[in-house]
């Protein structure tokens, strides 16, 4: 669930085996990030709705902080060589 790069690579495999993808990120934030990066990289359609209201406790509490490096040394991380997922 926390692996943005895995989700991005999985989307590439799915698109390579289809006639294109349209993305609707309603899952965990790392999945949303992967879909956004994929949509930018592959010019895919992405639909993201804006809620009309939020739970007042939506941001209460705290947990571990996670980060994803989008670009490193001038290279987009989704363009760097990595293992192929099938």
The 8 nearest C-alpha neighbors of each residue, nearest first, counted from 0:
[[1, 2, 27, 29, 30, 3, 6, 28],
 [2, 0, 29, 3, 30, 27, 28, 65],
 [1, 3, 5, 4, 0, 6, 29, 30],
 [4, 2, 29, 33, 6, 5, 30, 1],
 [3, 5, 7, 6, 2, 8, 33, 77],
 [4, 6, 8, 2, 7, 3, 9, 84],
 [5, 7, 9, 3, 4, 8, 33, 10],
 [8, 6, 33, 4, 10, 5, 9, 37],
 [9, 7, 11, 5, 10, 6, 4, 12],
 [8, 10, 6, 12, 11, 7, 5, 13],
 [11, 9, 13, 7, 8, 12, 14, 6],
 [12, 10, 8, 14, 9, 13, 15, 7],
 [13, 11, 15, 9, 10, 14, 16, 8],
 [12, 14, 10, 16, 11, 15, 9, 17],
 [15, 13, 17, 11, 16, 19, 12, 20],
 [14, 16, 12, 13, 17, 11, 19, 18],
 [17, 15, 13, 14, 12, 18, 19, 11],
 [18, 16, 14, 19, 15, 13, 20, 12],
 [17, 19, 14, 20, 16, 15, 13, 21],
 [20, 18, 14, 17, 21, 43, 15, 13],
 [19, 21, 14, 22, 43, 44, 18, 17],
 [20, 22, 44, 45, 43, 23, 19, 46],
 [23, 21, 45, 44, 24, 46, 20, 34],
 [22, 24, 46, 45, 47, 25, 21, 34],
 [25, 23, 31, 26, 22, 47, 34, 30],
 [24, 26, 23, 27, 31, 47, 30, 28],
 [27, 25, 24, 30, 28, 31, 29, 23],
 [26, 28, 30, 29, 31, 25, 0, 1],
 [27, 29, 31, 30, 32, 26, 1, 24],
 [30, 28, 32, 3, 31, 27, 1, 33],
 [31, 29, 33, 28, 32, 27, 3, 34],
 [30, 32, 28, 24, 34, 29, 33, 35],
 [31, 33, 29, 35, 30, 34, 36, 28],
 [34, 32, 7, 30, 3, 36, 31, 35],
 [33, 35, 37, 31, 32, 36, 38, 30],
 [34, 36, 32, 38, 37, 33, 31, 39],
 [37, 35, 39, 33, 34, 38, 40, 32],
 [36, 38, 34, 40, 35, 39, 41, 33],
 [39, 37, 43, 42, 35, 41, 36, 40],
 [40, 38, 36, 42, 37, 41, 35, 43],
 [39, 41, 37, 38, 42, 36, 43, 77],
 [40, 42, 38, 43, 39, 37, 36, 11],
 [43, 41, 38, 39, 40, 44, 37, 45],
 [44, 42, 38, 41, 21, 20, 45, 39],
 [43, 45, 21, 22, 38, 42, 46, 20],
 [46, 44, 22, 21, 23, 43, 38, 47],
 [47, 45, 23, 22, 48, 44, 24, 21],
 [46, 48, 23, 24, 45, 49, 25, 22],
 [49, 47, 50, 46, 23, 25, 24, 51],
 [48, 50, 51, 47, 52, 46, 53, 25],
 [51, 49, 52, 48, 53, 47, 54, 25],
 [50, 52, 49, 53, 48, 54, 55, 47],
 [51, 53, 50, 54, 49, 55, 57, 48],
 [54, 52, 55, 57, 50, 51, 56, 58],
 [53, 55, 57, 56, 52, 58, 59, 50],
 [54, 56, 57, 53, 58, 59, 52, 60],
 [57, 55, 59, 54, 58, 53, 60, 61],
 [56, 58, 54, 55, 59, 53, 60, 52],
 [59, 57, 56, 60, 55, 61, 54, 53],
 [60, 58, 56, 57, 61, 55, 62, 54],
 [61, 59, 58, 62, 56, 57, 63, 55],
 [62, 60, 59, 63, 58, 64, 57, 56],
 [61, 63, 64, 60, 65, 59, 58, 66],
 [62, 64, 65, 61, 66, 60, 1, 58],
 [63, 65, 62, 66, 61, 67, 1, 29],
 [66, 64, 63, 67, 1, 29, 62, 28],
 [65, 67, 68, 64, 29, 69, 3, 1],
 [66, 68, 69, 65, 3, 29, 32, 4],
 [67, 69, 70, 66, 71, 76, 75, 77],
 [70, 68, 76, 75, 67, 71, 77, 36],
 [69, 71, 75, 76, 74, 68, 73, 72],
 [72, 70, 74, 73, 75, 76, 68, 69],
 [71, 73, 74, 70, 75, 76, 69, 68],
 [72, 74, 71, 70, 75, 76, 69, 79],
 [75, 73, 71, 70, 72, 76, 78, 79],
 [76, 74, 70, 78, 77, 69, 71, 73],
 [75, 77, 78, 70, 79, 69, 74, 71],
 [76, 78, 75, 79, 4, 7, 69, 36],
 [79, 77, 76, 75, 80, 74, 81, 40],
 [78, 80, 76, 77, 81, 75, 74, 71],
 [79, 81, 78, 82, 77, 76, 83, 74],
 [82, 80, 79, 83, 78, 77, 8, 84],
 [81, 83, 84, 80, 8, 5, 85, 79],
 [82, 84, 81, 85, 8, 12, 80, 9],
 [85, 83, 82, 9, 8, 12, 5, 11],
 [84, 83, 12, 9, 8, 13, 82, 11]]
